[in-house]
Amino acid sequence: MIKTQTLDQQDEADKERITDRNVLYFIIMQEEELYDYMTRRRGQMNGAEIMKNAMDEFKDIQEYMEIAREENAVKTYAKLKKKYLYLKALLNSLGVNLADIDDIKE
């Protein structure tokens, strides 16, 4: 008899395979893709585009930090915190008021 899984069982199995290493690899790949994209568009981007990209990335990083904290993924959280502080400094230098968008507040 062939063993089959329902979609819910497959989703649960996939969730169990997610590790700190997978999350960290995903984050590093996103950073590299963002860097490549920013490098290609450097001469073409205006201040508003740079600010929007940084704000989007800031929002994503905060979500990942919350997940890492919930899962007690210490190393992943530390890596995310570095990126968070970098983006926070960038947004501050661009004049963005972080009071409403900074959920982590570290």
C-alpha positions in Angstrom: 0.0 0.0 0.0 1.3 3.5 -0.9 1.5 5.9 2.0 0.1 9.3 1.3 0.0 12.5 3.3 -2.6 15.2 3.4 -1.6 18.8 2.8 -1.9 19.5 6.5 0.4 16.7 7.4 2.9 17.8 4.7 2.8 21.4 6.1 3.5 20.1 9.6 6.4 18.1 8.3 7.8 21.1 6.4 7.5 23.2 9.6 9.5 20.7 11.6 12.3 20.8 9.0 12.8 24.6 9.4 15.9 25.3 11.5 17.9 28.3 12.6 20.3 27.5 9.8 17.5 27.6 7.2 16.2 30.9 8.5 19.7 32.4 8.6 20.5 31.2 5.1 17.2 32.7 3.8 18.1 36.1 5.5 21.6 36.1 4.1 20.3 35.4 0.6 17.8 38.2 0.9 20.5 40.6 2.0 22.7 39.6 -1.0 19.8 40.0 -3.4 19.0 43.4 -1.9 22.6 44.5 -2.2 22.8 43.3 -5.8 19.6 45.1 -6.6 20.7 48.3 -4.8 24.0 48.2 -6.6 22.4 47.9 -10.0 19.9 50.7 -9.3 22.3 53.0 -7.4 22.4 55.7 -10.0 18.7 55.4 -10.8 17.2 55.4 -7.3 15.9 58.6 -5.7 15.6 59.3 -2.0 12.0 58.2 -1.8 12.8 54.8 -3.3 15.7 54.2 -1.0 13.6 55.2 2.0 10.7 52.9 0.9 13.1 49.9 0.4 14.7 50.5 3.8 11.3 50.8 5.5 10.1 47.5 3.9 13.3 45.7 4.9 13.0 47.2 8.5 9.4 45.8 8.8 10.5 42.4 7.6 13.5 42.2 9.9 11.3 43.0 12.9 8.9 40.2 12.0 11.9 37.8 11.7 13.2 39.0 15.0 9.9 38.3 16.7 9.8 34.8 15.3 13.4 34.1 16.3 12.7 35.4 19.8 9.6 33.1 20.1 11.7 30.1 18.9 14.5 31.0 21.2 16.9 31.1 18.2 19.7 33.1 19.9 22.2 33.1 17.0 19.6 34.0 14.4 18.2 36.8 16.7 21.7 38.2 17.1 22.3 38.3 13.3 18.9 39.9 12.8 19.6 42.5 15.5 22.7 43.7 13.7 20.7 44.2 10.5 17.9 45.8 12.5 20.3 48.4 14.0 21.9 49.1 10.6 18.5 49.8 9.1 17.4 51.8 12.1 20.5 54.0 11.7 19.9 54.4 8.0 16.2 55.3 8.4 17.2 57.8 11.2 19.7 59.4 8.8 17.0 59.7 6.2 14.8 61.6 8.7 12.2 58.8 9.2 10.3 59.0 12.5 10.6 55.5 13.9 8.2 56.0 16.8 5.3 54.4 14.9 7.1 51.7 13.0 9.7 50.4 15.5 8.0 47.4 17.2 11.2 46.0 18.7 12.6 49.3 20.2 16.1 48.0 21.0 
